[in-house]
Amino acid sequence: MRLSVYRSLHPLASAVRSQMGRPPMCELLETLRDASRCGADRGFTGFIWYRETVPFAKRHRETIVASLRETAAEFGERDAVSFVMGFRCVKESDVSPEAVAVALYGGRVPSSVCPGDVDVVLNGLAWYALETVAAALDASECR
């Protein structure tokens, strides 16, 4: 696959490749196939530690949220917050809808929200970006 074709897979494709350290295309494609099969929580370069995933999600928040809204609508969810509340990492951490909203839209963390909960969600958003790009690759290879 050519780099220009890869970039056209999804608006987050270039950001994901950069986060992974710009690996050679054949290595990147193999890694994305693994992420698609196993899920981002299996650990992939650039998407392991909160010190990696939280800044990534903040940097690309606008694009991630736009993608989330589109995906949520495809799945019949009423909004992005409801959709993210269904993420396994969010459910398992018992994160509040308020923490999800802060992670999605930014702003001050209210005293009722644990800042660590916002980081859980931001980590989940980074994983969503990785998995969404991986799914786009899978879909392109099935055509």
Rosetta constraint file for C-alpha pairs under 8 A:
AtomPair CA 1 CA 5 HARMONIC 6.53 0.50
AtomPair CA 1 CA 6 HARMONIC 6.71 0.50
AtomPair CA 1 CA 25 HARMONIC 7.35 0.50
AtomPair CA 2 CA 6 HARMONIC 6.30 0.50
AtomPair CA 2 CA 25 HARMONIC 7.78 0.50
AtomPair CA 3 CA 7 HARMONIC 6.14 0.50
AtomPair CA 3 CA 25 HARMONIC 7.22 0.50
AtomPair CA 4 CA 8 HARMONIC 6.43 0.50
AtomPair CA 5 CA 9 HARMONIC 6.69 0.50
AtomPair CA 6 CA 13 HARMONIC 6.92 0.50
AtomPair CA 6 CA 137 HARMONIC 7.87 0.50
AtomPair CA 7 CA 11 HARMONIC 7.39 0.50
AtomPair CA 7 CA 13 HARMONIC 5.44 0.50
AtomPair CA 7 CA 14 HARMONIC 5.74 0.50
AtomPair CA 8 CA 13 HARMONIC 7.53 0.50
AtomPair CA 9 CA 13 HARMONIC 6.56 0.50
AtomPair CA 9 CA 133 HARMONIC 7.16 0.50
AtomPair CA 9 CA 136 HARMONIC 5.88 0.50
AtomPair CA 9 CA 137 HARMONIC 6.57 0.50
AtomPair CA 9 CA 140 HARMONIC 7.53 0.50
AtomPair CA 10 CA 133 HARMONIC 6.08 0.50
AtomPair CA 10 CA 136 HARMONIC 6.63 0.50
AtomPair CA 11 CA 63 HARMONIC 7.16 0.50
AtomPair CA 12 CA 16 HARMONIC 6.12 0.50
AtomPair CA 12 CA 63 HARMONIC 7.04 0.50
AtomPair CA 12 CA 64 HARMONIC 7.52 0.50
AtomPair CA 12 CA 129 HARMONIC 6.62 0.50
AtomPair CA 12 CA 133 HARMONIC 6.70 0.50
AtomPair CA 13 CA 17 HARMONIC 6.28 0.50
AtomPair CA 13 CA 133 HARMONIC 5.78 0.50
AtomPair CA 14 CA 18 HARMONIC 6.15 0.50
AtomPair CA 15 CA 19 HARMONIC 6.11 0.50
AtomPair CA 15 CA 60 HARMONIC 7.85 0.50
AtomPair CA 16 CA 20 HARMONIC 6.29 0.50
AtomPair CA 16 CA 129 HARMONIC 7.20 0.50
AtomPair CA 16 CA 130 HARMONIC 6.19 0.50
AtomPair CA 16 CA 133 HARMONIC 7.61 0.50
AtomPair CA 17 CA 21 HARMONIC 6.59 0.50
AtomPair CA 17 CA 22 HARMONIC 5.19 0.50
AtomPair CA 17 CA 23 HARMONIC 7.14 0.50
AtomPair CA 17 CA 28 HARMONIC 7.28 0.50
AtomPair CA 18 CA 22 HARMONIC 4.90 0.50
AtomPair CA 19 CA 45 HARMONIC 7.78 0.50
AtomPair CA 19 CA 46 HARMONIC 5.23 0.50
AtomPair CA 19 CA 47 HARMONIC 7.62 0.50
AtomPair CA 19 CA 56 HARMONIC 7.48 0.50
AtomPair CA 20 CA 44 HARMONIC 7.77 0.50
AtomPair CA 20 CA 45 HARMONIC 5.27 0.50
AtomPair CA 20 CA 46 HARMONIC 4.83 0.50
AtomPair CA 20 CA 47 HARMONIC 7.60 0.50
AtomPair CA 21 CA 45 HARMONIC 7.71 0.50
AtomPair CA 21 CA 46 HARMONIC 7.29 0.50
AtomPair CA 22 CA 28 HARMONIC 7.96 0.50
AtomPair CA 23 CA 27 HARMONIC 6.17 0.50
AtomPair CA 23 CA 28 HARMONIC 5.69 0.50
AtomPair CA 24 CA 28 HARMONIC 6.14 0.50
AtomPair CA 25 CA 29 HARMONIC 6.09 0.50
AtomPair CA 26 CA 30 HARMONIC 6.28 0.50
AtomPair CA 27 CA 31 HARMONIC 6.15 0.50
AtomPair CA 28 CA 32 HARMONIC 6.12 0.50
AtomPair CA 29 CA 33 HARMONIC 6.17 0.50
AtomPair CA 29 CA 137 HARMONIC 7.97 0.50
AtomPair CA 30 CA 34 HARMONIC 6.33 0.50
AtomPair CA 31 CA 35 HARMONIC 6.19 0.50
AtomPair CA 31 CA 44 HARMONIC 7.69 0.50
AtomPair CA 32 CA 36 HARMONIC 6.07 0.50
AtomPair CA 32 CA 130 HARMONIC 7.78 0.50
AtomPair CA 32 CA 131 HARMONIC 7.85 0.50
AtomPair CA 32 CA 133 HARMONIC 7.63 0.50
AtomPair CA 32 CA 134 HARMONIC 4.85 0.50
AtomPair CA 32 CA 137 HARMONIC 7.56 0.50
AtomPair CA 33 CA 37 HARMONIC 6.27 0.50
AtomPair CA 33 CA 134 HARMONIC 6.26 0.50
AtomPair CA 33 CA 137 HARMONIC 7.74 0.50
AtomPair CA 33 CA 138 HARMONIC 7.18 0.50
AtomPair CA 34 CA 38 HARMONIC 5.86 0.50
AtomPair CA 34 CA 39 HARMONIC 7.67 0.50
AtomPair CA 35 CA 39 HARMONIC 4.87 0.50
AtomPair CA 35 CA 40 HARMONIC 5.45 0.50
AtomPair CA 35 CA 42 HARMONIC 7.65 0.50
AtomPair CA 35 CA 44 HARMONIC 7.63 0.50
AtomPair CA 35 CA 130 HARMONIC 7.47 0.50
AtomPair CA 35 CA 131 HARMONIC 6.30 0.50
AtomPair CA 35 CA 134 HARMONIC 6.37 0.50
AtomPair CA 36 CA 40 HARMONIC 7.81 0.50
AtomPair CA 36 CA 131 HARMONIC 5.97 0.50
AtomPair CA 36 CA 134 HARMONIC 5.19 0.50
AtomPair CA 36 CA 135 HARMONIC 5.93 0.50
AtomPair CA 36 CA 138 HARMONIC 7.57 0.50
AtomPair CA 38 CA 42 HARMONIC 6.45 0.50
AtomPair CA 39 CA 131 HARMONIC 6.64 0.50
AtomPair CA 40 CA 44 HARMONIC 6.72 0.50
AtomPair CA 40 CA 47 HARMONIC 7.39 0.50
AtomPair CA 40 CA 127 HARMONIC 5.38 0.50
AtomPair CA 40 CA 128 HARMONIC 7.80 0.50
AtomPair CA 40 CA 130 HARMONIC 6.69 0.50
AtomPair CA 40 CA 131 HARMONIC 6.26 0.50
AtomPair CA 41 CA 48 HARMONIC 7.69 0.50
AtomPair CA 41 CA 127 HARMONIC 7.27 0.50
AtomPair CA 43 CA 47 HARMONIC 6.47 0.50
AtomPair CA 43 CA 48 HARMONIC 5.20 0.50
AtomPair CA 44 CA 48 HARMONIC 6.06 0.50
AtomPair CA 46 CA 52 HARMONIC 5.87 0.50
AtomPair CA 46 CA 53 HARMONIC 7.13 0.50
AtomPair CA 47 CA 52 HARMONIC 6.16 0.50
AtomPair CA 47 CA 53 HARMONIC 5.49 0.50
AtomPair CA 47 CA 126 HARMONIC 7.09 0.50
AtomPair CA 47 CA 127 HARMONIC 6.86 0.50
AtomPair CA 48 CA 52 HARMONIC 6.85 0.50
AtomPair CA 48 CA 53 HARMONIC 6.99 0.50
AtomPair CA 49 CA 53 HARMONIC 6.25 0.50
AtomPair CA 50 CA 54 HARMONIC 5.36 0.50
AtomPair CA 50 CA 119 HARMONIC 7.33 0.50
AtomPair CA 50 CA 123 HARMONIC 6.29 0.50
AtomPair CA 51 CA 55 HARMONIC 6.79 0.50
AtomPair CA 52 CA 56 HARMONIC 6.35 0.50
AtomPair CA 53 CA 57 HARMONIC 6.09 0.50
AtomPair CA 53 CA 122 HARMONIC 7.03 0.50
AtomPair CA 53 CA 123 HARMONIC 5.15 0.50
AtomPair CA 53 CA 126 HARMONIC 5.49 0.50
AtomPair CA 53 CA 127 HARMONIC 7.75 0.50
AtomPair CA 54 CA 58 HARMONIC 6.26 0.50
AtomPair CA 54 CA 119 HARMONIC 6.26 0.50
AtomPair CA 54 CA 122 HARMONIC 5.26 0.50
AtomPair CA 54 CA 123 HARMONIC 5.45 0.50
AtomPair CA 54 CA 126 HARMONIC 7.20 0.50
AtomPair CA 55 CA 59 HARMONIC 6.03 0.50
AtomPair CA 56 CA 60 HARMONIC 6.20 0.50
AtomPair CA 56 CA 126 HARMONIC 6.46 0.50
AtomPair CA 57 CA 61 HARMONIC 5.35 0.50
AtomPair CA 57 CA 64 HARMONIC 7.53 0.50
AtomPair CA 57 CA 122 HARMONIC 5.65 0.50
AtomPair CA 57 CA 123 HARMONIC 7.06 0.50
AtomPair CA 57 CA 125 HARMONIC 6.01 0.50
AtomPair CA 57 CA 126 HARMONIC 5.11 0.50
AtomPair CA 58 CA 122 HARMONIC 7.34 0.50
AtomPair CA 60 CA 64 HARMONIC 6.06 0.50
AtomPair CA 61 CA 65 HARMONIC 5.92 0.50
AtomPair CA 61 CA 104 HARMONIC 6.83 0.50
AtomPair CA 61 CA 105 HARMONIC 7.81 0.50
AtomPair CA 62 CA 66 HARMONIC 6.21 0.50
AtomPair CA 63 CA 67 HARMONIC 6.22 0.50
AtomPair CA 64 CA 68 HARMONIC 6.04 0.50
AtomPair CA 64 CA 125 HARMONIC 7.09 0.50
AtomPair CA 64 CA 129 HARMONIC 6.57 0.50
AtomPair CA 65 CA 69 HARMONIC 6.08 0.50
AtomPair CA 65 CA 80 HARMONIC 7.40 0.50
AtomPair CA 65 CA 104 HARMONIC 6.49 0.50
AtomPair CA 66 CA 70 HARMONIC 6.44 0.50
AtomPair CA 67 CA 71 HARMONIC 6.16 0.50
AtomPair CA 68 CA 72 HARMONIC 5.83 0.50
AtomPair CA 68 CA 80 HARMONIC 5.96 0.50
AtomPair CA 68 CA 83 HARMONIC 7.79 0.50
AtomPair CA 69 CA 73 HARMONIC 6.17 0.50
AtomPair CA 69 CA 79 HARMONIC 6.60 0.50
AtomPair CA 69 CA 80 HARMONIC 5.24 0.50
AtomPair CA 70 CA 74 HARMONIC 6.34 0.50
AtomPair CA 71 CA 75 HARMONIC 6.34 0.50
AtomPair CA 72 CA 76 HARMONIC 6.17 0.50
AtomPair CA 72 CA 77 HARMONIC 4.98 0.50
AtomPair CA 72 CA 78 HARMONIC 7.20 0.50
AtomPair CA 72 CA 79 HARMONIC 6.42 0.50
AtomPair CA 72 CA 80 HARMONIC 6.01 0.50
AtomPair CA 72 CA 83 HARMONIC 5.68 0.50
AtomPair CA 73 CA 77 HARMONIC 5.59 0.50
AtomPair CA 73 CA 78 HARMONIC 6.93 0.50
AtomPair CA 73 CA 79 HARMONIC 7.37 0.50
AtomPair CA 77 CA 82 HARMONIC 6.54 0.50
AtomPair CA 77 CA 83 HARMONIC 5.95 0.50
AtomPair CA 78 CA 82 HARMONIC 6.75 0.50
AtomPair CA 78 CA 83 HARMONIC 7.82 0.50
AtomPair CA 79 CA 83 HARMONIC 6.42 0.50
AtomPair CA 80 CA 84 HARMONIC 6.11 0.50
AtomPair CA 81 CA 85 HARMONIC 6.12 0.50
AtomPair CA 81 CA 97 HARMONIC 6.64 0.50
AtomPair CA 81 CA 100 HARMONIC 6.12 0.50
AtomPair CA 81 CA 101 HARMONIC 6.17 0.50
AtomPair CA 81 CA 104 HARMONIC 7.72 0.50
AtomPair CA 82 CA 86 HARMONIC 6.81 0.50
AtomPair CA 82 CA 97 HARMONIC 7.77 0.50
AtomPair CA 83 CA 87 HARMONIC 7.32 0.50
AtomPair CA 84 CA 90 HARMONIC 7.31 0.50
AtomPair CA 84 CA 100 HARMONIC 7.13 0.50
AtomPair CA 85 CA 90 HARMONIC 6.01 0.50
AtomPair CA 85 CA 91 HARMONIC 6.41 0.50
AtomPair CA 85 CA 95 HARMONIC 7.82 0.50
AtomPair CA 85 CA 97 HARMONIC 6.89 0.50
AtomPair CA 85 CA 100 HARMONIC 7.26 0.50
AtomPair CA 86 CA 90 HARMONIC 6.96 0.50
AtomPair CA 86 CA 91 HARMONIC 6.33 0.50
AtomPair CA 87 CA 91 HARMONIC 6.18 0.50
AtomPair CA 87 CA 124 HARMONIC 7.36 0.50
AtomPair CA 88 CA 92 HARMONIC 5.90 0.50
AtomPair CA 89 CA 93 HARMONIC 6.25 0.50
AtomPair CA 89 CA 120 HARMONIC 7.29 0.50
AtomPair CA 89 CA 121 HARMONIC 7.72 0.50
AtomPair CA 89 CA 124 HARMONIC 6.46 0.50
AtomPair CA 90 CA 94 HARMONIC 6.26 0.50
AtomPair CA 90 CA 95 HARMONIC 5.66 0.50
AtomPair CA 90 CA 120 HARMONIC 6.79 0.50
AtomPair CA 90 CA 121 HARMONIC 6.25 0.50
AtomPair CA 90 CA 124 HARMONIC 7.27 0.50
AtomPair CA 91 CA 95 HARMONIC 6.59 0.50
AtomPair CA 93 CA 117 HARMONIC 7.72 0.50
AtomPair CA 93 CA 120 HARMONIC 7.66 0.50
AtomPair CA 95 CA 99 HARMONIC 6.49 0.50
AtomPair CA 95 CA 100 HARMONIC 7.33 0.50
AtomPair CA 95 CA 117 HARMONIC 5.83 0.50
AtomPair CA 95 CA 121 HARMONIC 7.94 0.50
AtomPair CA 96 CA 100 HARMONIC 6.59 0.50
AtomPair CA 96 CA 113 HARMONIC 7.63 0.50
AtomPair CA 96 CA 117 HARMONIC 7.90 0.50
AtomPair CA 97 CA 101 HARMONIC 6.18 0.50
AtomPair CA 98 CA 102 HARMONIC 6.30 0.50
AtomPair CA 98 CA 113 HARMONIC 6.90 0.50
AtomPair CA 99 CA 103 HARMONIC 6.22 0.50
AtomPair CA 99 CA 109 HARMONIC 7.73 0.50
AtomPair CA 99 CA 113 HARMONIC 5.91 0.50
AtomPair CA 99 CA 114 HARMONIC 7.53 0.50
AtomPair CA 99 CA 115 HARMONIC 7.92 0.50
AtomPair CA 99 CA 117 HARMONIC 6.10 0.50
AtomPair CA 99 CA 118 HARMONIC 5.13 0.50
AtomPair CA 99 CA 121 HARMONIC 7.49 0.50
AtomPair CA 100 CA 104 HARMONIC 6.12 0.50
AtomPair CA 100 CA 118 HARMONIC 6.53 0.50
AtomPair CA 100 CA 121 HARMONIC 6.08 0.50
AtomPair CA 101 CA 105 HARMONIC 5.87 0.50
AtomPair CA 101 CA 106 HARMONIC 7.56 0.50
AtomPair CA 102 CA 106 HARMONIC 4.85 0.50
AtomPair CA 102 CA 107 HARMONIC 6.17 0.50
AtomPair CA 102 CA 108 HARMONIC 7.36 0.50
AtomPair CA 102 CA 109 HARMONIC 6.52 0.50
AtomPair CA 102 CA 118 HARMONIC 6.77 0.50
AtomPair CA 103 CA 118 HARMONIC 5.43 0.50
AtomPair CA 103 CA 119 HARMONIC 7.53 0.50
AtomPair CA 103 CA 121 HARMONIC 6.17 0.50
AtomPair CA 103 CA 122 HARMONIC 5.81 0.50
AtomPair CA 104 CA 122 HARMONIC 7.85 0.50
AtomPair CA 109 CA 113 HARMONIC 6.30 0.50
AtomPair CA 109 CA 114 HARMONIC 7.80 0.50
AtomPair CA 109 CA 115 HARMONIC 6.68 0.50
AtomPair CA 113 CA 117 HARMONIC 7.19 0.50
AtomPair CA 113 CA 118 HARMONIC 7.88 0.50
AtomPair CA 114 CA 118 HARMONIC 7.02 0.50
AtomPair CA 115 CA 119 HARMONIC 6.60 0.50
AtomPair CA 116 CA 120 HARMONIC 6.36 0.50
AtomPair CA 117 CA 121 HARMONIC 6.48 0.50
AtomPair CA 118 CA 122 HARMONIC 6.19 0.50
AtomPair CA 119 CA 123 HARMONIC 6.00 0.50
AtomPair CA 120 CA 124 HARMONIC 6.31 0.50
AtomPair CA 121 CA 125 HARMONIC 6.18 0.50
AtomPair CA 122 CA 126 HARMONIC 6.34 0.50
AtomPair CA 123 CA 127 HARMONIC 6.33 0.50
AtomPair CA 124 CA 128 HARMONIC 6.02 0.50
AtomPair CA 125 CA 129 HARMONIC 6.28 0.50
AtomPair CA 126 CA 130 HARMONIC 6.46 0.50
AtomPair CA 127 CA 131 HARMONIC 6.09 0.50
AtomPair CA 128 CA 132 HARMONIC 5.83 0.50
AtomPair CA 129 CA 133 HARMONIC 6.22 0.50
AtomPair CA 130 CA 134 HARMONIC 6.19 0.50
AtomPair CA 131 CA 135 HARMONIC 6.02 0.50
AtomPair CA 132 CA 136 HARMONIC 6.18 0.50
AtomPair CA 133 CA 137 HARMONIC 6.31 0.50
AtomPair CA 134 CA 138 HARMONIC 6.35 0.50
AtomPair CA 135 CA 139 HARMONIC 6.15 0.50
AtomPair CA 136 CA 140 HARMONIC 6.16 0.50
AtomPair CA 137 CA 141 HARMONIC 6.26 0.50
AtomPair CA 138 CA 142 HARMONIC 6.40 0.50
AtomPair CA 139 CA 143 HARMONIC 6.76 0.50
